[in-house]
């Protein structure tokens, strides 16, 4: 329950950041911000940071760009949200 609420709050924060970036810099830098964040999301797994890629994490990165990605990294590292489940060895 808390995880879903936290995801919705983060989506709202990412949307506000997107509107602020769009108003401050215009559409082209905002689009570049989103593209760089999506590429970084793809390559972040090589650093050992496991982020669960689902609709919420993609929406946060698409709307928030690099600040949204930084929020996802923080939440994944701290274990609050968007972290992949560790597989147990049997």
C-alpha positions as CSV (number, residue, x, y, z in Angstrom):
1,X,0.0,0.0,0.0
2,X,2.7,2.4,1.0
3,X,4.7,1.5,-2.1
4,X,1.9,2.4,-4.5
5,X,1.2,5.6,-2.7
6,X,4.9,6.5,-2.8
7,X,4.9,5.7,-6.6
8,X,2.0,8.0,-7.2
9,X,3.6,10.8,-5.2
10,X,6.8,10.4,-7.1
11,X,4.9,10.5,-10.4
12,X,3.3,13.8,-9.4
13,X,6.7,15.2,-8.3
14,X,8.2,14.1,-11.7
15,X,5.3,15.8,-13.5
16,X,5.9,19.1,-11.7
17,X,9.6,18.9,-12.5
18,X,8.7,18.3,-16.1
19,X,6.5,21.3,-16.3
20,X,9.2,23.4,-14.6
21,X,11.8,22.3,-17.1
22,X,9.5,22.8,-20.0
23,X,8.6,26.3,-18.9
24,X,12.2,27.3,-18.1
25,X,14.0,25.9,-21.1
26,X,11.5,25.0,-23.8
27,X,10.7,21.8,-25.5
28,X,14.0,20.8,-27.1
29,X,16.1,20.8,-23.9
30,X,13.3,18.9,-22.1
31,X,13.3,16.3,-24.9
32,X,17.1,15.9,-24.7
33,X,16.7,15.6,-20.9
34,X,14.2,12.8,-21.3
35,X,16.4,10.9,-23.9
36,X,19.5,11.2,-21.8
37,X,17.6,9.9,-18.8
38,X,16.2,6.9,-20.7
39,X,19.6,6.0,-22.0
40,X,21.0,6.3,-18.5
41,X,18.2,4.1,-17.1
42,X,19.3,1.4,-19.6
43,X,22.9,1.6,-18.6
44,X,22.5,2.1,-14.8
45,X,22.3,-1.7,-14.4
46,X,26.0,-2.0,-15.3
47,X,26.8,0.0,-12.1
48,X,25.1,-2.7,-10.0
49,X,22.0,-0.6,-9.2
50,X,19.0,-2.7,-9.8
51,X,15.9,-0.6,-10.8
52,X,12.7,-2.4,-11.5
53,X,11.6,-1.2,-15.0
54,X,7.8,-1.0,-15.0
55,X,5.2,1.5,-16.1
56,X,5.7,3.7,-13.0
57,X,9.4,3.9,-13.3
58,X,9.2,4.6,-17.0
59,X,6.6,7.3,-16.5
60,X,8.7,9.0,-13.8
61,X,11.8,9.0,-16.1
62,X,9.7,10.2,-19.1
63,X,8.1,13.0,-17.2
64,X,10.9,13.9,-14.8
65,X,14.0,13.3,-17.0
66,X,17.3,13.2,-15.2
67,X,15.9,14.5,-11.8
68,X,13.3,11.7,-12.0
69,X,16.1,9.2,-12.7
70,X,18.0,10.4,-9.7
71,X,14.9,9.9,-7.5
72,X,14.5,6.4,-8.9
73,X,18.2,5.6,-8.1
74,X,17.8,7.0,-4.6
75,X,14.7,4.9,-3.9
76,X,16.2,1.8,-5.4
77,X,19.5,2.1,-3.4
78,X,17.6,2.8,-0.1
79,X,15.2,0.0,-0.8
80,X,12.1,2.1,-0.5
81,X,10.7,1.5,-4.0
82,X,11.6,0.3,-7.5
83,X,14.2,-2.1,-6.3
84,X,14.2,-5.5,-7.9
85,X,13.5,-8.5,-5.7
86,X,16.7,-10.4,-4.9
87,X,16.5,-14.0,-6.0
88,X,17.1,-16.6,-3.3
89,X,19.3,-19.5,-4.1
90,X,17.9,-22.9,-3.3
